[in-house]
Amino acid sequence: MLAHNNNFLDEHTAIMFMLYHMDKKALVWRMEFMAAHTVLEQVIHLGTMENFLAVLDSAFQPFDMERDALWQLYALKQLSRPVDEYVSEFRVFATRAGLTDVSQLIHLFRQGLDSDIAIQAIQQGPNNNFQAWIEAAKQGEEIICMERIYLGGKQAKRCYATGEFSVEM
């Protein structure tokens, strides 16, 4: 929408553009919104952009942003992604959830790690410091990567930490 901001003659046209491009779950909301703002089955009165965006936000934003972020954090898993990617996503959700308790951060972080990396991180014995756990996970990822390359046989194995390929002959 912001990229097209200068392409619209007025707010009504901009709102219609946004409504037209809604799909999936938003399609039902769009139909209800338009029906509620149609007078005599012909004229659509959409109001101001500010009011439209407020209604849109109230319809689609979580009721409790912090609680929603916390649930996303509980569900977050590494899923064979690089640790750096997992850490970035984890930090976003932790910040949104307002988590500051180090032991809770560490617990949730460890729960979401791939099990082989979590085991390697635990074996390194990081102290009760969140940054130490991140570093231990990165080192664990590197160890797992090296093991996969070493034990990979003749097949090329891609290390998801570095993206490097190695072939053992």
C-alpha distance (Angstrom), angle and dihedral (degrees) to the residues before:
residue distance angle dihedral
M1 . . .
L2 3.79 . .
A3 3.79 90.0 .
H4 3.82 89.2 58.1
N5 3.79 96.7 40.1
N6 3.82 95.2 117.7
N7 3.82 94.0 45.4
F8 3.81 95.8 74.3
L9 3.78 126.5 85.1
D10 3.79 94.5 -151.5
E11 3.79 144.6 -10.4
H12 3.81 92.6 -90.1
T13 3.82 90.8 59.9
A14 3.80 91.8 46.4
I15 3.81 91.9 50.2
M16 3.82 91.1 47.8
F17 3.81 89.0 50.9
M18 3.80 91.1 54.2
L19 3.80 92.8 45.1
Y20 3.80 91.9 49.0
H21 3.82 91.9 54.3
M22 3.81 96.2 52.2
D23 3.78 116.9 111.0
K24 3.80 142.3 163.1
K25 3.82 111.2 19.7
A26 3.80 91.9 -2.3
L27 3.80 90.5 59.4
V28 3.81 92.0 72.5
W29 3.79 90.6 48.0
R30 3.82 90.0 49.1
M31 3.80 92.5 53.3
E32 3.82 91.7 48.6
F33 3.81 91.8 46.1
M34 3.78 93.5 50.0
A35 3.81 92.8 46.0
A36 3.80 90.2 51.7
H37 3.81 91.3 50.9
T38 3.80 98.5 44.3
V39 3.79 117.5 102.8
L40 3.82 120.2 -157.9
E41 3.83 89.9 -9.4
Q42 3.80 90.5 -77.9
V43 3.79 115.7 63.2
I44 3.79 121.8 61.0
H45 3.80 116.2 -153.7
L46 3.79 107.0 -167.0
G47 3.79 101.1 169.4
T48 3.77 124.8 -147.4
M49 3.78 127.5 -23.9
E50 3.80 90.1 -117.2
N51 3.81 92.0 56.0
F52 3.80 92.3 43.8
L53 3.81 92.4 52.2
A54 3.81 90.9 47.4
V55 3.82 91.1 52.7
L56 3.81 90.5 44.9
D57 3.81 92.0 50.5
S58 3.79 93.1 48.6
A59 3.81 90.4 50.5
F60 3.79 98.2 48.6
Q61 3.79 109.5 24.2
P62 3.77 116.7 89.4
F63 3.78 115.2 -96.9
D64 3.78 90.3 -124.8
M65 3.81 111.6 26.8
E66 3.80 94.9 -170.2
R67 3.80 93.9 49.6
D68 3.81 91.0 46.0
A69 3.82 90.5 51.9
L70 3.81 89.9 48.1
W71 3.81 91.4 53.4
Q72 3.80 89.9 48.3
L73 3.79 88.2 50.8
Y74 3.82 91.6 51.4
A75 3.82 89.5 51.1
L76 3.82 96.0 43.8
K77 3.80 114.8 116.3
Q78 3.79 131.5 177.6
L79 3.81 92.8 -131.9
S80 3.82 96.0 -169.2
R81 3.79 93.1 -53.6
P82 3.79 119.8 135.0
V83 3.80 113.0 -82.2
D84 3.81 90.6 -119.5
E85 3.82 90.9 60.6
Y86 3.80 91.7 47.1
V87 3.82 91.0 48.5
S88 3.81 92.0 50.9
E89 3.79 93.1 51.4
F90 3.81 91.6 42.7
R91 3.81 91.8 53.6
V92 3.81 92.2 50.4
F93 3.80 92.8 53.5
A94 3.82 93.3 41.2
T95 3.80 90.5 52.9
R96 3.80 92.5 47.3
A97 3.80 90.3 48.1
G98 3.79 91.0 50.6
L99 3.81 93.2 -127.0
T100 3.78 114.3 169.1
D101 3.81 102.3 152.5
V102 3.82 104.0 109.8
S103 3.80 95.5 -154.1
Q104 3.82 91.4 52.7
L105 3.81 91.2 47.1
I106 3.79 91.1 50.8
H107 3.81 92.7 46.3
L108 3.81 93.5 51.0
F109 3.80 92.5 42.4
R110 3.79 92.1 51.5
Q111 3.82 92.3 45.9
G112 3.81 91.4 56.4
L113 3.80 97.2 48.3
D114 3.79 119.8 101.4
S115 3.80 105.6 -94.8
D116 3.81 96.5 -116.5
I117 3.80 91.6 51.9
A118 3.82 92.0 44.0
I119 3.82 90.1 54.0
Q120 3.81 91.3 50.3
A121 3.81 90.6 48.1
I122 3.81 92.5 49.8
Q123 3.82 90.9 49.2
Q124 3.79 89.1 57.4
G125 3.80 88.4 60.2
P126 3.79 101.5 -138.4
N127 3.77 114.0 -164.5
N128 3.80 124.3 -118.3
N129 3.79 91.4 -70.8
F130 3.81 122.1 113.8
Q131 3.81 94.4 -146.4
A132 3.81 89.7 51.7
W133 3.81 89.0 55.5
I134 3.79 91.1 50.9
E135 3.80 90.3 51.7
A136 3.81 91.2 46.2
A137 3.82 90.0 51.8
K138 3.81 90.8 50.3
Q139 3.81 90.8 49.7
G140 3.81 90.1 45.8
E141 3.78 89.6 52.1
E142 3.80 90.2 52.0
I143 3.82 91.3 49.9
I144 3.81 91.6 49.7
C145 3.79 89.6 47.5
M146 3.78 92.4 52.3
E147 3.82 91.2 47.0
R148 3.80 91.2 51.7
I149 3.79 91.4 50.1
Y150 3.82 92.3 46.2
L151 3.81 95.9 45.1
G152 3.79 95.6 37.4
G153 3.77 97.5 99.8
K154 3.79 116.1 -153.3
Q155 3.78 95.0 -27.7
A156 3.76 120.0 100.1
K157 3.77 109.4 -112.5
R158 3.76 123.2 -159.4
C159 3.74 116.1 -143.4
Y160 3.79 107.0 -141.2
A161 3.78 90.6 -154.5
T162 3.79 96.9 61.0
G163 3.79 103.8 11.6
E164 3.82 88.8 -128.7
F165 3.75 123.1 142.3
S166 3.77 125.1 -139.9
V167 3.79 132.1 -178.1
E168 3.78 122.5 -159.6
M169 3.78 114.1 -155.3
